[in-house]
Amino acid sequence: MHVVHYITRLIVGGAQENTLLTVEDQHHLFGDDVTLISGPGLGPEGSLEERARRGGLDMRILDASRRSIHPWRDWQTYRQLLQLLREIKPDLLHTHSSKAGIIGRIAAAKLKIPCVHTIHGASFHVGQSALAFNLYRWLERRAAPLTDKFISVCDAMTAQYVQAGIASQEKFVTVYSGFDVEPFLHPPRPPYQVRAELGLKPEDVVIGKVARLFPLKGHEFLIRAARSVIDRCPNVRFLLVGDGILRPQFESELAASGIRDRFVFAGLVPPSQVPELIHAMDVVVHTSIWEGLARVLPQGLIAGKPVVSYDIDGAREVVIPGETGFLLPPQSTTELSAAICELATNPALRLQYGETGRTRFTDQFRHKNMTRQIREVYAEVLGRTNGNAG
């Protein structure tokens, strides 16, 4: 089959890694004819464009494609996408992310190309302005009839879209966002070596968070909880993996609180380095207030680490209280501090939760399983629309 994937931009992020892995698997493992279309990978988050090109993929860049709403640029993107799709003539278009999902589905409908859309995170969500929230919800309702099938990265995404009146339950299927689990099962380098390079001592209990230093990622709640954690558990250190526009603000706040030395900023790292950094942690914390299903949660569990997360979106599908970690009220700090301290002072509990998570979720999140399930969705759509299952 010939499939085109379109994502708004190819930065370093969960939705982008999911998309790129799917394209790579289709090309290398299943022999599909596949093209990846994206906007430029601009911004401090880093870009996956070089990795895509190294893999020998057919990749096209739409210069006008950006994340922010910009009517003229979005119209240019739509025209450029139409031109590319007419040239490529795919059997199916698979769209990813909010902006690409809207523009791509409209273009596919105009050209009568079957279309599948993945919901990596709801396009209308907490933290948006009322205008953006209502606009995206309205656009999603208008785009739903143009969508042959929705793929949700967790059941929570389906529930939110059905509740918002986007489409009926039957139009959705859950395919968990897979990744290469092997580096999380077997660390590329010994954790003690990685810790030493970061200035972390063997006796430190390392609380880690992997996320861009951007709004909605919730670093501020971890920082607020940190003072109480440090007072109760003096051997705790915090490791933040990722970079972004809020780093100067966070460093300033930590310095003013007198706890800057308890935080290690690893900065922007390539995705290939994330497994060894997670293995250097003792506990993985996720404090975002909006996310589909953060990949770091299953990654942490597969690495054998307990997880602490706010109860948002799909988190409860892997963070199981009393089994794999702690599920907390969003934006809470007292509960966050207590959960971190309970794990920091109980090595046996950390081991128990980590082992349970590794056993339960390793196979579920293998990327080959994800791609196989996605291709089954394609076969269903193509078989229903033109009698060709690919």
Stockholm file with secondary structure:
# STOCKHOLM 1.0

chainA/1-390         MHVVHYITRLIVGGAQENTLLTVEDQHHLFGDDVTLISGPGLGPEGSLEERARRGGLDMRILDASRRSIHPWRDWQTYRQLLQLLREIKPDLLHTHSSKAGIIGRIAAAKLKIPCVHTIHGASFHVGQSALAFNLYRWLERRAAPLTDKFISVCDAMTAQYVQAGIASQEKFVTVYSGFDVEPFLHPPRPPYQVRAELGLKPEDVVIGKVARLFPLKGHEFLIRAARSVIDRCPNVRFLLVGDGILRPQFESELAASGIRDRFVFAGLVPPSQVPELIHAMDVVVHTSIWEGLARVLPQGLIAGKPVVSYDIDGAREVVIPGETGFLLPPQSTTELSAAICELATNPALRLQYGETGRTRFTDQFRHKNMTRQIREVYAEVLGRTNGNAG
#=GR chainA/1-390 SS CEEEEEEEECBSSHHHHHHHHHHHHHHHTSCCEEEEEEECCCSTTCBCHHHHHHTTCEEEECTTCCSSCCHHHHHHHHHHHHHHHHHHCCSEEEEESHHHHHHHHHHHHHHTCCEEEEESSCSSCTTSCHHHHHHHHHHHHHHGGGCSEEEESSHHHHHHHHHTTSSCGGGEEECCCCBCCHHHHSCSSCHHHHHHHTTCCTTCEEEEEESCSSTTSCHHHHHHHHHHHHHHCTTEEEEEEBCCTTHHHHHHHHHHHTCGGGEEEEESCCGGGHHHHHHTCSEEEECCSSCSSCTHHHHHHHTTCCEEEESCTTGGGTCCBTTTEEEECTTCSHHHHHHHHHHHTCHHHHHHHHHHHHHHHTGGGBHHHHHHHHHHHHHHHHHHHHSCCC
#=GC SS_cons         CEEEEEEEECBSSHHHHHHHHHHHHHHHTSCCEEEEEEECCCSTTCBCHHHHHHTTCEEEECTTCCSSCCHHHHHHHHHHHHHHHHHHCCSEEEEESHHHHHHHHHHHHHHTCCEEEEESSCSSCTTSCHHHHHHHHHHHHHHGGGCSEEEESSHHHHHHHHHTTSSCGGGEEECCCCBCCHHHHSCSSCHHHHHHHTTCCTTCEEEEEESCSSTTSCHHHHHHHHHHHHHHCTTEEEEEEBCCTTHHHHHHHHHHHTCGGGEEEEESCCGGGHHHHHHTCSEEEECCSSCSSCTHHHHHHHTTCCEEEESCTTGGGTCCBTTTEEEECTTCSHHHHHHHHHHHTCHHHHHHHHHHHHHHHTGGGBHHHHHHHHHHHHHHHHHHHHSCCC
//
